[in-house]
Amino acid sequence: MLELYGKPTSINVRKVLWLAAVLGQPLRHHVAPAAELLRGLNPNAQVPVLREGDFVLWESNSICRYLAVRAGRDDLLPMQLQARARVEQWMDWQATDLNTAWRAVFMARVRGHADYPDDARAEASLVQWNGLMAMLDAQLAQHAHVAGDAFTLADIVLGLSTQRWRCTPGDKPTLANVAAWFERLRQQPGFAQHVDNGVA
């Protein structure tokens, strides 16, 4: 049995939960792992962590890649070199550029974190985030999904990021292609439970 550690309010845990629903893959989900156990599994002491027997894996996008390959789902992570690279490019963009852009405004306006006041830095963060979402919109003007015409892992990780963007207060542009794509994502198993559930 595959075991997943991490609370389902975490965007990175939800990536794995949504993918598992798409795959029809059962998971033993440990919602609130003890801190000591978590540190023993992941030197970063962060979630999600996946365990399969003696094998332990952390980093949400790596877990998603592993599960797709394990299930033989080359529709989600293609075998063809350039198609795979395109999916991974957008997954890495989500984990780096997009994550960095949203931090200040998300922590200020959604988490209410004391280290992130709702000030000019938060507003600049939202402006940067909006600009990157406009890049995604331009990509979706050319394709039905993020990495092409088929649903892939790129849609899973960016679908959750888009939900976070939608839920974060502030002035945001109307991005018609992103909105239409987000509606298409609703057709995927697990979307209502793990994405469109009001959690940013």
C-alpha positions in Angstrom: 0.0 0.0 0.0 1.2 3.5 -0.9 1.3 5.8 2.1 1.0 9.6 1.8 1.8 12.0 4.7 0.5 15.5 4.9 -2.6 17.6 5.6 -5.1 17.9 2.7 -5.1 21.7 3.0 -1.5 21.8 1.7 -1.5 22.7 -2.0 1.4 20.2 -2.6 -0.4 17.4 -0.8 -3.5 18.1 -2.9 -1.5 17.7 -6.1 -0.8 14.1 -5.1 -4.3 13.5 -3.9 -5.8 14.8 -7.1 -3.4 12.7 -9.2 -4.2 9.6 -7.1 -7.9 10.2 -7.9 -7.2 10.5 -11.6 -5.2 7.3 -11.5 -7.7 5.4 -9.3 -4.8 4.8 -7.0 -5.6 4.0 -3.4 -3.5 5.7 -0.8 -3.2 5.3 3.0 -3.4 9.0 3.9 -1.8 10.1 7.2 -3.4 13.5 7.6 -1.4 14.7 10.6 1.9 12.9 10.8 3.9 13.4 14.0 6.7 16.0 13.6 9.3 13.5 14.7 8.1 10.9 12.2 8.0 13.5 9.4 11.6 14.6 10.1 12.6 11.0 9.9 11.1 10.7 6.5 12.1 14.0 5.0 15.1 16.0 6.1 13.2 19.2 5.2 10.4 18.2 7.6 7.8 19.2 4.9 4.9 17.5 3.3 4.0 15.7 1.1 6.0 12.5 1.7 5.2 9.3 -0.2 6.3 5.9 1.2 6.1 2.6 -0.6 7.7 0.0 1.7 11.3 1.1 2.3 11.1 3.6 -0.5 10.5 7.2 0.6 10.0 10.1 -1.8 9.5 13.8 -1.1 8.9 16.9 -3.3 5.4 17.0 -4.7 6.2 17.2 -8.4 8.7 14.3 -8.1 6.0 12.3 -6.4 3.6 13.1 -9.2 6.1 12.0 -11.8 6.8 8.8 -9.9 3.1 7.9 -9.6 2.3 8.6 -13.2 5.3 6.4 -14.4 4.5 3.7 -11.9 0.9 3.5 -13.3 2.2 3.4 -16.8 0.3 6.6 -17.6 2.3 8.1 -20.5 -0.7 10.2 -21.3 0.1 12.1 -18.1 3.9 12.1 -18.5 4.7 11.2 -22.1 7.6 8.8 -23.1 8.4 10.9 -26.2 11.3 13.1 -25.2 10.1 16.5 -26.4 6.5 16.0 -25.2 7.8 14.9 -21.8 10.1 17.9 -21.6 7.2 20.3 -22.3 5.2 18.8 -19.5 8.1 19.0 -17.1 9.0 22.5 -18.2 5.5 23.8 -17.0 5.7 21.7 -13.8 9.1 23.3 -13.0 7.8 26.7 -13.8 5.0 26.2 -11.3 7.4 25.1 -8.6 9.8 28.0 -9.2 8.6 31.2 -10.9 5.0 30.9 -10.0 5.6 29.8 -6.4 8.1 32.6 -5.8 5.7 35.3 -7.3 2.7 34.5 -5.1 4.4 34.1 -1.7 4.1 37.7 -0.3 0.5 38.3 -1.3 -0.8 34.8 -0.5 0.9 34.8 3.0 -0.5 38.3 3.7 -4.0 38.1 2.4 -4.9 34.4 2.8 -2.7 33.1 5.6 -2.5 36.4 7.5 1.1 35.7 8.5 2.7 38.3 10.7 5.9 38.3 8.7 4.0 39.3 5.5 2.1 42.5 6.0 -0.5 43.5 3.4 1.6 46.3 2.1 3.3 47.4 -1.1 5.3 44.2 -1.2 2.1 42.1 -1.2 0.7 44.3 -4.0 3.9 43.9 -6.1 3.7 40.2 -5.5 0.1 40.1 -6.9 1.2 42.2 -9.9 4.0 39.7 -10.6 1.6 36.8 -10.1 -0.9 38.3 -12.5 1.8 38.7 -15.1 2.7 35.0 -14.9 -0.9 34.0 -15.1 -1.2 36.0 -18.2 1.7 34.0 -19.6 -0.3 30.8 -18.9 -3.4 32.4 -20.5 -1.3 33.0 -23.7 -0.2 29.4 -23.7 -3.8 28.2 -23.3 -4.9 30.4 -26.2 -2.9 27.9 -28.4 -3.8 24.6 -26.7 -6.7 23.0 -24.8 -4.3 22.1 -22.0 -1.1 23.5 -20.6 1.4 21.3 -22.4 -0.7 20.6 -25.5 -4.1 19.2 -26.4 -4.1 16.4 -23.8 -4.5 16.6 -20.0 -1.1 15.9 -18.3 0.7 16.4 -15.0 1.2 20.0 -16.0 -2.5 20.6 -15.7 -2.6 19.0 -12.3 0.0 21.2 -10.7 -1.1 24.4 -12.5 -4.8 23.7 -11.9 -4.1 23.8 -8.2 -2.0 27.0 -8.6 -4.9 28.6 -10.5 -7.3 27.7 -7.7 -5.0 29.5 -5.3 -4.8 32.6 -7.6 -8.6 32.6 -7.9 -9.0 32.5 -4.1 -6.5 35.2 -3.2 -8.1 38.6 -2.8 -6.9 41.5 -5.0 -7.3 43.0 -8.4 -6.8 40.4 -11.1 -7.3 40.5 -14.9 -9.9 38.5 -16.7 -8.1 35.7 -18.3 -10.6 34.0 -20.6 -8.4 31.1 -21.7 -7.4 30.3 -18.1 -11.1 30.4 -17.1 -12.2 28.1 -20.0 -9.4 25.6 -19.2 -10.3 25.6 -15.5 -13.8 24.6 -16.5 -12.4 21.8 -18.6 -10.5 20.5 -15.6 -13.8 20.0 -13.8 -14.3 16.9 -15.9 -11.3 15.1 -14.3 -11.9 12.7 -11.4 -11.2 14.2 -8.0 -11.4 17.8 -9.1 -14.3 18.8 -6.9 -12.8 17.1 -3.8 -9.1 18.2 -4.2 -9.2 21.4 -6.3 -12.5 23.3 -6.3 -13.1 22.9 -2.6 -12.6 26.5 -1.5 -9.1 25.9 -0.2 -6.4 28.1 -1.6 
